[in-house]
Amino acid sequence: MTKRQTYTKEFKIEAVRLLEESEKSGMEISRELGIRRNQLYKWQKELQSKG
C-alpha cells in the first residue's frame, strides 16, 4: 500500500497560481507537477473559499 503524498501550503498556492495565470490547461499543469487534475481544482476551490 502506498503512502499518501502530502503537499505544503506553498506548493498548493503555486500550483493554483499556475492554473489561473498560465495559458496551459489544468491537465498539462497537473502532469508537470505530478498530481491529479481533480486535486488541482480542489485546491483552487479551497483557496478561493478561504480568500
C-alpha positions in Angstrom: 0.0 0.0 0.0 1.4 3.4 -0.9 1.8 6.3 1.5 -0.3 9.3 0.8 1.6 12.3 -0.5 1.3 15.5 1.5 1.9 18.9 -0.1 2.9 22.1 1.5 0.7 25.1 1.5 3.2 26.9 -0.7 3.1 24.2 -3.3 -0.7 24.3 -3.4 -0.7 28.1 -3.8 1.9 27.9 -6.5 0.0 25.2 -8.4 -3.2 27.2 -8.3 -1.4 30.3 -9.4 -0.1 28.4 -12.4 -3.6 27.2 -13.2 -5.0 30.7 -13.0 -2.2 32.7 -14.7 -0.9 30.2 -17.2 -2.4 29.6 -20.7 -1.8 25.9 -20.0 -4.7 23.6 -19.3 -5.3 22.0 -15.9 -4.3 18.7 -17.3 -0.9 20.0 -18.5 -0.1 21.7 -15.2 -1.1 18.6 -13.2 1.1 16.4 -15.4 4.0 18.7 -15.0 3.6 18.8 -11.2 2.9 15.1 -10.9 -0.6 15.5 -9.3 -4.1 14.5 -10.3 -6.1 17.1 -12.2 -9.0 16.9 -9.8 -6.7 17.6 -6.9 -5.5 20.8 -8.5 -9.1 22.0 -9.0 -9.9 21.0 -5.4 -7.1 23.2 -4.1 -8.3 26.1 -6.3 -11.8 25.8 -4.8 -10.4 25.6 -1.3 -8.2 28.7 -1.7 -11.0 30.7 -3.3 -13.3 29.9 -0.4 -10.6 30.9 2.2 -9.8 34.1 0.3 
